[in-house]
């Protein structure tokens, strides 16, 4: 088993090795999590360069402060939260009228991409129905759905990331699911979210 495979199976070991100064663990941390971070960052700002810059700054800061970091069982959650805070700081500093932007105020933009290989399997009517179902969700609901079904975070982890309690996350996802069901089959919707939302 390669180091990368070992770390994918055991994220807390990856984080502990990285905190201990292991260069291979740092490289694995970047290789495993940079793509999910990029996809998550693009949900808030549709500026690829800016999102990549923020991710790079995040990893530089992590590298410099690795020995001071706290343990975590889920590095992805820690990285999502750090990136979201960084994006809020950048957006706040760009707008002279806003002194500080809480990360809860970041707009969540959901986009989807259909792979050309699978294009023949997805008809225009299904895409339109999917878009309509998405349009009924609030930004917070879209984010909770994305985090739970696409990023596979638990309700507890989503609560930490969104700075809300566990029951609020359950309610958020439950209401989103109810709205989706009025427009289309939930299984089909979730299949599209998991396979095509980037």
N, C-alpha and C positions, 0 to 999 in steps of 0.2 A: 504494500500500500504506500503510495507517495505521500509526501508531507501535505500536499494540497488536499488529497482525499481524506487524510487523517483529520485535518482541520475542518473540513466541510462537515464531517460526522460529529466533531466535538468542538463547537464554537467557543466554549468556555476555556478549553485548553489552548486554542489559538490565541484568545485574548490574554490569558495568563503568560504564555510564552512571549507574546509581543510586549507585555508590561515588563517582563524580565529582560528585555533588550535583545531578543532573538531576531536577527535580521531577516531570516527566512519566514518567520511568523509575520513580520511587518509586510513583506512582499506578498505573502498569502492573503493577508487582511485586505490589501489593495486589490489583488486579483479576484477575490471572492465577492467583495462588496462594492467595488466602484461602479459596476453596471446597475445594480439595484439602486444605488444612491443617485446615479444620473437619471434614471427613469423617475424616481421619486422627486428629485429636484425640478425636473421639467414639468411636474404637475403644478408648480407654483410660479415659475418664470419661464416663458417660452424663448429663452435666450441661451442657446447651447454653450456659447463661450463663457458666459457668466456662471452658469451652473458648473461647468468643468473647472473654472477658476476657483469657485467656492469649495469644490471637492478637493482640489489640490491643496488649497490653504488648510482645509480641515486635516488632511493627512500629514502635512508639514507640522501643524500644531500638535497632532497626536504623537508624531515621532519625537518632537522636542520634549514633550511632557509625559512620555510613556511610563516612567517610573512613578509618577504621581497619580496615575489613573486608578479608579476603583475597580474591583472585580465586577464582572457581569456574566450572566449566563447567555445573554443575547446581544452580541456586538452590533447586530443590525439595528436593533432598537436604539442603542446608544448613538450609533452613527446617524440614523434618521433624525433623531432629536437634535444632535449637534448641527447637522446640515440645515435643518429647518430654522434653527436659531440664527445661523450665519446668514441665510437668505433674508430673514426678517431684518437683520442688522443692515445688510446691503441695501435693501429696498428703502428702509427708513432713512438711511444716510443720503440716498439719491433724491429724496423728496424734502425740500427745504421746509415745507409746512408741517412735516411729521418729525418730531424729535425722537420718538421711539415707536417702533411697530411691534406689538406682541406677536409671537409666531402664530397665535390663534387667528389673527386677522389676515393671514396670507390667503389669497384666493386659491382654491384647489381646482385646477383645470384638468379635466380628463380627456385624453385623446386615445385613439385606437389606430392600429395599423393592421391592414390585412396583407398577409404574405401572398405574393403572386401565385405560389404553388397551390395555395388553398383558395384562391379567388373563385374558382369555378364552383366551390362548395357553398359560398356565401352569396345569396341573392340580394338584390337592391332593396326588396321589401323588408328582409330581415334586418339589414343595416338601418333602414328608416325606423323600424320598430324599436331597435336597440337605442338609436339616438333619441327617440321620443321618450322611452323609459328613463334614459339618463337625464333628460331635460326636467323631469319632475323631481329629481333629487337635489337637495341643498348641497353646497360645497362640502360641508361637514359630513353629510351622508356619503357623498362620493368618496371622500377620503377614508372614512371608516370601512366602506365596502372594499376599496382598493387595498387597504392595509390588512384586512382580515382574509380576503379571498386570494389576492394576488401575492402579497408579501407574507401571508400565513402567520400574522401576529395574533396572539391570543387577545381576548377582551381585556385582560389585565394589562397587557403590554400597550394596547391601543389607548387605554385609559391614561397610562403614564405619558405617552407621546402627545396626546391631545389635552393633557392637564384637566381631565374630567374624571368622575368616579366610574366604577365598574358598571353600575346600573344604568348610567347615562349612555355608556357605549352600547349596552344591550338594547336600550330603547332606540338609539340612533340607527343601529343595524336592523332592528325589527321593523321600524317605520319605513326604512328604505326598501326592505324586502316586500312589505305590503304595497308600497307604491309601484314597485317593479311588477308585481303579480297582476296589477290591474291592466298592464300593457302587454305582457308577454310571459311565457313560461319561464319560471325562475331558473330551472336547470339550463335552458338554452342561454339565458342572460349570463349566468355565471360561467358557462363554457366560453362565451365570447370575451368576458372580462379576463379570465385566466389565460386564454390563448392569444388574444389580440390587443388588450389594453397595455400601452407602453408609456 
